[in-house]
Amino acid sequence: MSLIEQRNRFLSFAFAAADVLVETDLNGMTSYAAGATATLGEPALDSGSFDFSQRLDRTSQAIVKALMRSLKPGRRVGPVRVAVGGREAQLSAWLLGDDDKIRWTLSFHALTAPTELDPQAFARTAQNAISKARESGVPMSMSVLRIDGIEDIDRQVGAKRAEMLRQAIAAECGAAVGTDGLAKRVDPARTALIHPASADLKALCADIEALLGDNRLEKTRVRLESIPDAPELEPDIAIQAFLYAVNQAADSANVLDVTSLQRVATEMLEDTRRRMNEIRATIAGRVIEPHAQPIVSLETGKIEHYELLLRLPGGMPVCDSVNFAEGTGLIYEIDIAMVEIGANFLRDDFDRPALAVNLSGRSLENPAWGKKFLQMLADLRIDRSRLSFELTETASVRNVKAANAIIQKIRERGHKVCLDDFGAGAAGFQYLRDFPADIVKIDGSYVRHPQLGERDTAILKGMVSLCRELKLETVAEMIETEQRAKQMQALGVTYGQGYYFGKPIPLKVLTDPRRKSTRAA
């Protein structure tokens, strides 16, 4: 091996502090590998020449191709996120210019492959990216990549090929924004990009057009609109304004048509203020019609209690309003209002059925709200065992210590606490460890499938067994048939909830104890 080759390899390792070094030719075929090469699978990379990209998970293979297209002598590209055998890693590449070899480095740092971010997580991560860039003096921009004519891509090229193309486009976007940026697909045609202003988005569009052309999608059109960051706005407001503009453009079937984040932020804040006033007036005037849905003992068939649900007059759900309220802080007022309604219902007549009232994780970690809420509980003159609380959105709680302080005091006062949506998103095993509770509600996505396969049954059985070991009762929601109720009972689930037992009914109906509103009753 020549001194130049030894130097080049040494520099590659020194620059990256990586787990694996791979050398390829300009077409991506391997010629050398060192480090933890076993992570890249068999046969060993040093036993012959292989296409390096094929050793990455399918979702990441297009990233290698994208990086090769952007390589220039004497420059590094990356690092970018990739997945190898289900593990997340950072991939970088160098073309040092002394030979025609590309040096690739992989650095592993997680146990799971990258997953698509939910909107809230994307917003939080984008805010952090903007904040760090401002501190470093790096100008940032926010863009929307739009591909017209791609909406029915499954029909045009087939589902399997369409999925691979979507992954390739996502890889191109990820490579273009780099590790300092973010790329998030917001709908089949559009991807939101948070990126350094210096990012070569013209090259990104050209690469995506080439991908579309390779797949004979000549009728598609790639467009890109960008907004420069507005340093005068707080990072969270800037990101919210950007996402608001993206959604407004989608609702009006237009492209992103704004000239500054400042103008969008003003429009957004005005719209937010209007909606906040509407919801606040609705709460203050009690222009709501609370409903209640039964939760039934699967063993006895008797109603254990009812879950109190927020509804507008006529029984209309308010999901959008609740999501908006959580984002603006109005959820604090909604939670207090619903607790008052539930407490008044129970205080007026001791023969009325027990209730469970929802509390948002956002409320639990708010010290001012907690003080007001605990004072309300202290003043209650009811049988406390008849008022329990379901904790929602606890997976998003950042101050676990503050939330737990409230939960512990709720239980000390004699109220049961139920954790909602166990098994959904981040609400997993750590969820049970972090939050003390009495009851766990299993997310309905595990229950509602028409046919429960062996895999679904095994997962449910494991959840129920774990809760039993922790001395927690369980609720299975979204039960719609007698068969599903019996299956949940056979698995050891304590309670059931769903249309089989009864749909939500106005709370005022429950003032008549003679009403039999469910099959179980």
N, C-alpha and C positions, 0 to 999 in steps of 0.2 A: 504493500500500500504506500502510495507516495506521501510526502510530507503535506502537500496541499490537501489531499483527501483526509488525512488524519486531522489537520487543522479544522477543516470544514465540519467534520463530525463533532469534534470537540466543541466548536462554537455553537452548533445546533443544540447540544445538550446544555451548555452553559447558559444560553439565552432562555431556554424554556424550563429548565429544571423538571423535565418531563418524565413520565413513566415509560414511554415507548418512543424510540426513534425509528423511522422508516425512510428509506431512500427509494425513490421511483424515478423512472425516466419521465419525459415530458408528456407521455400518454398515461401516466399513472401506474405503470407496471413496475413491480417491486424488484429491487436488486440487492437490498440489504435491510436487516432489521436487528434491533438490539433493545435490551430492557425487558420489560414484562410482556414479552411477545405472546405468551400463552393466552393473554386476555383477548387476542385477536383470532383465536380458534385454530383448528387444524385444517390442513397440514401446516407445519411450521413455516413461517414466512421466509426463513433462510434456506429452505429446501428447494426452492425454485422460484420462477417469476410468476406473480399473480397480480390481478387487478386490485390495487389497494382499496378502492372504493367499495368493493364487494365484501370486505371484512367489516364494514360498518353496517348498522341496522338500516333497513331499507329506507326509513324516513330520513336518514342522514346521507345516503349515497350521493344525492345530487349536490350536497355541499362541497364534496371533493371536486366535482366537475366545475362548480362555480368558482372555487378558489384557484383552480388551475387556469381558468380563463383570465383571472385578474392578476396573476403573478407577473412581476417584472423583475429583471435582474437587479440584485442588490437590495431587494426589499422583502419584508416579511408581510404576510397576510394572516389575519386572525389575531387572537384566538376567537373561535366561534364554538357554540355549543353543538355537540353531536352525541349520538348514543351508540354504544358498542356492547352488544350482548345484554341490552337492557340497562346498562350503566351509563350515566351521564359523564361526559368528558369535555375537555377543551382541546380543540384541534388548531394547530398553527402550521404554516408552511413557509419555507424560504427557498428562493432561487438566488444563490450567492453570486452567480455570474462567472465563476472559474470553470464550470463544467455544465453539462446539460442535465443535471440531476436536481430533483426537488427533494428537500428534506422536510419530512412531516414529523411533528411531535404531538403526542397524546398525553394529557394529564388528567387522570381520573380523580373525581372529587365527590361523587354521589353514588347511591345504590340503585337509583331508578332512572329510567329514561325521561327526557323532557316531556312534559305534557302541556296541553294548551291551557293558557291562563284564563281564569274566569275574569269577567269585566272589572270587578273590584280589585283583584290582585294585579291586573294589568295597570289600572290607574295608580295604585300604590307604587308599583315598580317604576312606572313612568315618572312619577313625581320624584322618586329617589334619583333616577337618571338625570333629570333636569337639574335637581339640586346640586349633584356632584359636578355636572358639567359647568354650571355657573361658578362654583367654587374654584374650578380649575381654569376658568376663563375660556372654555370651549363653546363657541356659538352652536346652538342646537336649532333644529327645525322639526316641524311636524307635518307629515304628508299623508295623503290618501292615494294609494295605487288602485286604479279601477280598471277592470278588464271587461269591457262590454262584449256581450255575446257568449259569455262562458257559463251562464246560469244553467243551461241544459246540457252541460258537457257530458254527463253520464249517458245521455241518449246519443250524443254525437260520436263518442269514441268507446263507449262501454264503461261499466262501473269500475272495473279493476284498473284499466288504463287511466281513467279520470282521476282516481285516487292517487295514483303514482304521479300524475301531472300536478295535482294540487300540492303534494309533498315536495315536488321539485320547485314549484313556485315559492313555497314557504322557505325552502332552503336558500333560494336566490335572495329572497328578502332578508333572511337572517344574516347571510354573508355580507349583504350590502350595508346593513346598519351596524354590523360589528358588535362587539361585547358592550360597547358604551350605549348602544341603542336597543330598541325593541321593535318587534314586528308582530302584529296581531290581526288575524283575519276577522273582520266584523260581519261579513255576510259572504255568500258565494262569489260576489263580484268585486268586493273591496277589501283591502288590507290597510290598516292604520300603521304608520311608521313613525317612530320617534328616533331621531338620528342626528349625528353631527352635521352641521350645515355643509361640511366639505364632502360628504358622502357622494359618490358618483352615481346619482340616480338615473342619469341618461343611459349609462352602461347597464343598470338594472333593467330598465325598460327594454333595451335592445336584447338583453339576454332572455328576458321573458318572451319577447316577440319571437326569438329564435326557437324557444321551446314550443310555443304554440304552432309555429310553422312546421316544426319537425313532426307534430301530431296532426298536421293537415287541418288546422283550425284557422284558415285564412280569413274568415269573416269576423274574427275577434279583433278588438282594438284596445291597445294599452294606453291609458291616460294617467297622468300624475299631477296632482295639485299640492302645493306646499304653503305652509305658513311659518314664518320665522318666529322663534321664541320671543316672548315679550317679558324681559327681565323686570319690568315695573310691576308685573303681576306675581303673586305668590305661586310657587310651583303647582299646588293643588288646584288653584283657580285656573291657571293656564291649561293644565291637562283637562280639567272639567270643561273648559270652554272649547277646547279642541274636539273632545268627544261629543259635546253638545252640537257643534257645527257639523260634525260627521253625520249624526243622527238626523239633524234638521235637513241636511242635503238629501238623505235617503228618503225621508218622509215626503219631500217635495219632488222626488224623482229628478233632482238636479245634481250636478257635480258640486264639489266643495267650492263655494263661491263666496269667499271672504277675503278681505284685504288686510285684516289685522286681528290678532287675538283680543286686543283691547275692545274692539267693537263687538265681537262675539261674546266676550265676557260680560259686557254691559247688557246685551240682550238676554243672556243666560240668567244673570242675576235678577233682572227685572221679571223674567218669567218665573224664576224660583220664588221671588218675593210674593208674586201674585198667588202662586199655588200654596205657599205657606199660609198666607192670610185666609185662603179658602178653607184649608184643612183646619186651621186654628178656629175659625168661626164655626165649622161643623162640630168640632169637639166641644167648644164652649157652649154651643146651643143644644148639644146632645141630639143633633140632627143625624142620628145613627140608629140603626135597628139591630142591636146585638142578637145573634143567633146562638144556639147551643146544639152540640151533637153528642149523642150518648157514647160512653165508653163502658163496655160490658164485660163482666166476668165470664171467661170462656168455660169455666167449670160449672157455674150455677146458672148462667144465662141471665143473671140479674144485673141491672144498671148499677155500676159502681159510682160514676159521676158523669157530668157533662163538661165538655170543653167549650168555653165561652169564645165566640168568634165575632170579629168586627165586621159589620155589614152596613151598607147604606140602605136607606128606605127601599122596600121592595125585595130585600134580601140580596142585593147586588154585592159581589165581592169587591174588596178594595185592595187587591194585591198591588197594583201600581202605586196607589197612594201610600201604602205601608212601605214599599221599597223606597219611594221618594222621601218619606218621613225619616227612614233610617239614615238616608244620605244627608239630610239637612238638620237632624237633631230634633225634629218634631216628634219622633218616636217616644221621647221622654214624656211628652204631654199625653200621647195616645195611651201609653202604658198606665199612667196614673189614672186616666179617665176610665179605662176598662177595669182596673182594680176597684175603683169607687163603685162602678155599676155592679160588679160581682158582689162586693161587700154589702151594698144596699139590698140586693136581691135576697141574700141570706139573712140579713138582719131583720127584714120585714116579716119573715115567717120561718120559724125554726123547722117546719115540716118540708120545706122545699129541698130539692135534691142538691147534692154537693156539686161544686164547680171547680174547674181548673182554668186559671187565667194565664194568658201568655205574657211573658216578659222578654224583651229583647236583650241580647248580650250587650248592645250599645248602652242600654240603660244601666245594667248591672255594674259597669266599670266607671260610671259617672258619679263621683263623690257627692255632688249637690243633689242629684236625683236620689241616690241611695239614702241620704239623710231624710229627705222628704218622705220617701216610701216607707222607711222604717218607723217614722213617727206615725204615719197612717196606720201601719200594722199595730203599733202599740195602743192606738185608740179604739181598735175594733172590739166590739162586744158581740162576738159570735162564737160558735163552736169551731175552733180553728182547724179541727180535722176535716171540716167540710169545705175548706177553701185551700186548694193547692195551686201550685204555679208550674207552668211549662216554660222552660228556658229555650228560647229560639236564637238562632244566629250566634251561638256561643263559639262556634269555630272561628269567628272573626275577632274574638276578644283578644286584645293585646295585653291589658293589665289583668292577668289571671288572679293575682293576689287581691286586688280590689273587688273583683267579681266574687271571689270565694268568700270574702268577708261578709258580703251581703247574703249570699246563699246560706252560709252557716247560721246567720242570725234569723233568716227565714225559718230554718228547720228548728232552731232553738225555741222559737215561738209556737211550735206545734203544727206548722204547715208542711205538707209533703212537697217535694221538689221532683219534677220530671225533666229529664234531658230529652229534647226533641231531635228527630232526624238522625238517630244513631246509624252509622254506616254510610252516610251521604257525605261526599267531599272529604273535608278534613275532620269530620266528626267520627273518629275512629277510636283506637285503644287509648291514645293519649287523652282524648276527650273524657273518657271514664276516669282516668287517673287525675286529671286536673280539676274536675268539678264534682264535689260530693253531692249525692242525690239519693232518692228512694226508688224512683221509677225510671225506666229507659223506654223511649218510644222508638221502635225500629222503623227506619225510613220505608215508606210505602213502595219504593222502587223494587224492594226485595219481595214484596207480597203480592203485587197486583198482576204479575204475569199470568196469562191464561193457564199455562202449564209450568209447574215447578219442576225443573230438571234435577238431576242428582247433584249438580254443582250448586244450584240455588239452595236446595234443601240442606246440603252440608254447611253452607255459609250461615244459613239461618240457625241451624242446630248449634253451630259454634258460638254465635252471638248469644243465644238463649242460655247455653251452658255457662259461658263466661259471666253473664249477668247473675245467674243463679249462684255461682261461686262467690260473687261479690255481694250476695244477699240483696239483689235488686229485683223488683218486679218488672215485668215487661209488657208493652202494649204493641200490638201489630195493627197498623193503620191500613186503610184502603181495602178492607175485606168486603167483598161484594157478593159472595156466594156462601151457601151453607157448607159446601165442600171445602172451601178455603178456610172457613172458621174451624172446621174439624181438623184440618191439617195443622193449623196454628196451635190448636189445643194439644194435638198429639206431640208436637215439638216442645211443649212445655211453656208456651206463651201464656202469661197471666190474663191479659185483657185483650179485647178486640174493639176496633173502631172502623166504621165504614158504612156504606149505603145498605149493606145487608141488615145491619142493626138499626139504621135510621139515618135519614138525611138531616142536615142542620135545620132547626125550626126556630121561630122567633122566641126569644127568652121569655116574653110575656106569656106565652102558651104554658110554660112550666109553672106558672103561679097556680094552675089547677092541678092538684096532686092526683086527680082521678084520671087524667089523660094517660093513655097507654100509647106512646109514640114510637115504640120499636118492636121488632119481632121478639126481642128478649123479654120485653115487659109483659 
